[in-house]
Amino acid sequence: MAYNDVLEDAVADYAITIEDVKRAAETIQGQVLRTPLVPSPRLSQLTGATVCVKHENMQPTGSFKERGATTKLESLTAAERQRGVIAMSAGNHAQAVAYHARRLGIPATIVMPVGTPMVKAENTRSYGARVILEGETLYESAARAREIAEAEGLVLVHPYDDPKVMAGQGTIALEMLADAPDLDQIVVPIGGGGLISGIAVAAKALKPSIEIVGVEAALYPSFRNAILGENRPIGGATLAEGIAVKTVGQLPLPIVRDLVSDIIAVEEPLIERAVNAYATLQRTMAEGAGAAGLAAMLAQPERFQGKRVGLVLCGGNIDARILASVMVRELERDDRITSFRITSNDRPGLLGRVASLLGNLGANILEVSHGRLFLDVPAKGVSIDITIETRDRAHTLEVFEALAAEGLAPQRIVSRSLPETAF
């Protein structure tokens, strides 16, 4: 049997086809934003590939979820619309369903875990949905949603295990290949699999040679376990909570197995670095899940070197406090923010001398703590903890060497990657 025949037989068993995705594109036209595919010279320079970014963070609710939600809601009968819909979600899917249900005049109920950040619950309520906080995990919330759906006759809008939702998400691929038909790869974050399965079906039908690469948070390798037979542990606090899914979708699973060439697991520091790169290089906001594709390129640059790569920035709903923390942590990783301690005899003018020296070296003092009462400091001594901002790692090393030459013997409070001579 020829390869094409095998592929056609496999496609016949999939939950969706390219025709379903094309119909979904017609359905959402004028209702969901056609987001831009933007070339990114600076991300290209960072990764060694030619990078274009699909900005799904520009959707009104900040993520791609609106595509699948609208496709599903528009498929309901008049009686189903009158009864209403229910969904379980801790974030983006909840907001997308609530937003478009209100727009279409459909009552919406959203079941969210009790630990859902209040801002996400309130955002969902602001779109007119009835929000029920129940269950410690999304799995428990899903069980409660099914109970309510059966008791009240509501239509369940599953976040990924639904053909209409999968087809809606696949419209991203139609737009990407219309804007950049010469793409070699599309890199897609994976949670439950609804997004990547829709994209894979559409992209492979339009351009069989294109490579679809999936990305999971290393703490949630659900698809790697399911497809590769691995037994990696699942769970933990991740910045990419949008793809922190323990159970893969049963409808997306065969599509991912057949059409996705690789699944890369990315560690938390690289997800943070990718969020920061989007903010500082692309000048756009990416939540952890949205930045996972870029994190994969940073993890395995050789895999993407010289290729034309489409990144799906699938969401930008990141808390401002978390974003600020990520950006500061990256400055620390790059040794552009550094903390150190000086222990010396307590004599007048010491602090002024240190401050003057740092100023002459072009370092910016962010914080100073001056202590005399610590037991590890001599009775006639003093310790000064200083946090400074520098231009780069080389500048930080220059500052440390200058302080050491003055007999001040700086000691890093948290050592990173500077040479021993800098301590």
N, C-alpha and C positions, 0 to 999 in steps of 0.2 A: 504494500500500500504506500502511495506517495505521501510525502510530508504534508502537503496541502490537504490531502484527504483526511489525514490524522487530525490536523488542526481543525478542519471543518466539523469532524465528529465531536471533538472536544468542545467547540463553541456551541454546538447544539445542546450540550449539557449545562452550559452556563446559565446563570439566572438572568443575564441581560446580554443583548447584542448591540452592535453599532447602531442598528435602527432604533433601538430603545433610547440610546443616548441622543440621537438626532431628534427624536420626538421630544425628548426632555428639553433640548435646546430651544425648540419652537415654543414649548410651554412656558419657559422662564423668560423668554425674550420680552423686554420691557418691564419685567417685574423684578429681575435680579441684575445687578450691575455687571456689565461686561468689563472686567478689570483689565488694566493694561499689562502687557508683557514688556518689561523695561530692561534694556541692556544695562549691565553694571560693569563698567571698566575697572572700578576699584576692587570689586569682588573677584573679577577676572584676574587682576594682578595678584591678589591674595592667594588664589587657588591654582593658577596656572592653566585654567580652562577659559573658554569664552562663555561667560555666564549671562543669562537673562533671568529675570525674576518675575514671576506671576504674582501680582499683588492682591491676593484675596483678603488681606487685612484692610482693604478699602471698602469692603461690603459694609452696609449700614450697621450691622451687628458685629462687625470685625472679623468674620471668618467665612470660609467656603460653605459652611453648613446651610446657608440660605438656599443654595441650589437644590440640594436634595429635599429640604423641607418644602419648598414651593412645589416641586414636581409631585411630591406625595400629596400635599394638600389639594392641589388642583385635580388630582385623580379621584377625589371623593365624590360620591353621589350626593344629591340634595339631602336625602335623609341622613346620611353620615355627617354631613356638614352641620346639620341642625343639632344632632346629638353631641358632636364635639370630638376632640382628639385628646390624647394623653401621650406624654413622652417622659422618659427618664433621662436625666442628664445632670452633670455638675457644672455646666458652663455654656459652651458655644451652641450646642444643639438645642438646649433649652431656650436660649435667647432667639435663635433663628425660628424655631417653631412658634414661639409666643408672638414674635414680631409679625410674621406673615399670616398667622392665624387671625390676629386682630385686623390686619389689612383686608383679609378675605371674609371677615365677619363670622369666623368659626370659633366657638368657645374652646379654650385650651386649658388643660391641666398639666402641670409639670411636677413630677416627683423628683426631689433632690436629696442627696445624703444629708444627714443632720450636720455634718462638718463643712458643708459648702460655705465658702466665704460669703458674708452677708451682702457684700456689694453685688455679687452675681445673682443672689436670690432677689435682691431688690430690683436689679436691672430687669430680671425676668418678670417680676410683678408689674414693673412700670409699663410693660407692653400689654398689660391687661390679663395675664394668665393667672389662674389659681395655682399657687405654689404650695406643695405639701412637702415638708421636710421629714423624711422618714428613712431609716436604714443607716447603718454605719458605713456601708460600702455601696457602690453603684449597683452591684449584683443584688443586694437586698432591696434597693430602691426599685430595680427592675421587677422584682417579684411583687412588690406592692403595686406598681403601676399595672401589672397584668391583672391583679385582683380587682382593682378599681375599674379597669377597662371592661372586665366581664360583668361586674356588678352594675355598672352604669351604661353599658352599651357604647362605650367610647372606642374610637379607632386608635390603635397603638401606632405611633410614628417612631419606629425603631431608629436609633442613630446610625446604624450601618448594615444590619441584617435585613434589608428590604430592597427589592428590585428597583422600585421607583426612586428611592434615595440613592442607590448606587448609580443609576442612570443619570440622575441630576448632577451628582458629583463629577461624572465623566465628561460633562460639558466643558470642564476646564481644559481637557486635552484638545477638544475641537478648536477652541479659541487659541490655544498655544500653537498648534500646528498651522492654523490659518495665518497667524502673525509671524511665525518662524518655522517654515516647512523644512529647513535644513538642520533642525535639532538632531543631535546624535543620541542624547539621553534626556530623560525626564526623571528627576529625583523627587520622591514623594514620601512624606512622613506616613507611618502606619500605626494606627490604633487598632480599631476593630476590623479595618480593611475596606470600608465602604468607599473611601476616596481613591485608594490605589487600584482597587478592582475596576471601578468605573473608568479611571484614566487609562488603565492597561488595555481594556477592551477597545476603547475608542482609538487610542494611539496606535495600537498594533494593527487594527483594521485599516487605518489610513496610511500607515507607514510601517510595514512589517519589520523593517531593519532597525527601527528605533529600539533603544534599550530602556527598560523601566527598572529603576533601582529604588528599593524601599529602604526606609530608615526607621529603626526602633530605638527607644531609650534602652540603654543596657540593663536598667533595672526591670524592664518589662519586655522581655524577649519572647512574647507569646507566639508570634508567627515563626520565628526561628525554631522554637521548640516543636511547633506543630508540623512544620514542613521538613526540617532537617533532622528531626528525631532527637534533638538535644534535650537536655533536662536541666536547663539553667534555672536558678531560683527566680521567682517573680515577686516583686513588691519593693516598697521603700519610697522615701520622699524624693520626688523628681521635679525639676523645673519644668519638664515637659508633661505636665499633668493631663494635657489634652490627648496624649497618646498612651497614657498609663492604663492600658486595658489588659486584664488578666485572661479573658476568654475571647478567642478570635471568632469572627463572624463565619457561620457555616456556609452562607452563600458566597461571600468573597473568597473563601479558602481555596477552592479549586482554581479559580482565576489567578490568584496570586501564585499558586504552585506552578501553573503552566506558563504564565506570561511575564512574571517578574524575574529578572535574571539574577538578582542578588538582594539580600537583606543585610544591611550594615547596622550593627549595634553601636551606639555612640554613648560615651561616658559623660557624666555631668559637667566636668570642666570644659569639654568641647562644646556642649550645648550653651553654656554661659558665654563662651568666647564667640559663638555664632550670633547670639542675641546682641552682644556688644558690637560685633562687626556690622550687623544690620543697622544699628543705631548710629554708629560713627562713620561708616563708609557708604552705606546706602541711604542714610538719613530717613529711616523708616522704623516703625515699631514692629517687633516680632515677639510673640510669646515663645515659650520654650519649645512647644510642639512645632510652631511655625518655622523656627530656626533649625530644626533637626536636619533638614536636607543639607544646609550649608555646613553643619557640624560633621556630616558624613564626608563631605569634600575635604574638610580639614583633617579628618581622621585618616583618610586614604587618598591623598592628593594624586598619587601615581595612577589611580584607577580612572581619574577624570582628566588627566593631563592632555592638553591639546584638543579636547573634545568641545563641541558646542552643547552646553548643558542648560536645560530649563529647570529652575528651582521653583517649587510650589511653596510660596510663603503663605501657608494655609490659614494663619490667624495672627492677630496682633493684640489680643486681649491680655495684656500683662499689667499687673499692678504697678503703679508708679514707684512705690517703695521698693519692690523687688527689682525693677529695672535699675533704679539708682544703686542698689546694693550690688547688682551684677557688674555695673560699669566701674564702680570703685574697686571691686575684687579684681577686675581685669587690669586696672592700673597697678594694683599690688603685684599681680602675677608678672607684669612687665617691668617690675621694679621702678615704676614711676611714682609710686607712693611707698615710702619705706619708713619703718619705725626702728629706732635704735636707742640704746642706753649708754650714757656716759657716767662713770663713777669717778669722783675726784675729791680732793680736799676741798672743804667748804671755805672758800675765800671770796671776798668781795670782787665783783666784776666778772665772775666765771660765766654766768648766764649771758651777760652782755657780750663777752668775748666770743662765745659760741655762736650767738645770733649774728654778730658782725661777720664772723668767718663764713657762716652759711650764706649770708646775704652777698658777700663778695664772690662766692662761688656760683651764685645764680640759683640757689635752692630756695624754695618757698616753704616757710614754716607753717604747718597746718595746726599743730597742737603741741603743747609743752606741759609736762608734769614734773614738778620740782619737789623731791622728797628727801627729808632728813631723818625720818623716824623708823625706817626699815631696819630690821635686825641684821640683814646681810650687808649693810653699809656701815663702815667704821663710825665711831662716835663723833669724830671730827670730820666726817665725810659727808658727801651729798650725792644723790643720784638724780640724773635728769633724763627723763624719757621724752624723746622728740620724734614727731612724725613730720616728714618733709615730702614735698613734691618736686620731682626733677624732670628733665627733658626725656631721659631714657635710661636704660641700664648702664651705659657707659658713663653717663653723667653721675649716676648714683655711686658708681665705683670711684670716680674722681673725688667726690665729696668724702667718701670713707677714707681714701688714702690721704687726703689733706688733713682730716681730723686726726688720723693716726700720726701723721708727721708732726703735729702740734702736741703730741703726747697725750691726747685725750682718749685713745683706745676705745673707739665706739664698738658696741656689741649689738648685733641684730637681735631684736626681740622675737621676730618670727623669721627664720632663715628661709630664703627662697633658693635662688640658683646662682648667687654671686660667688666668685672664687673665695677661697679661704682667706686670701690676703685682704679681703674687704671687711673682715670681722674684727 
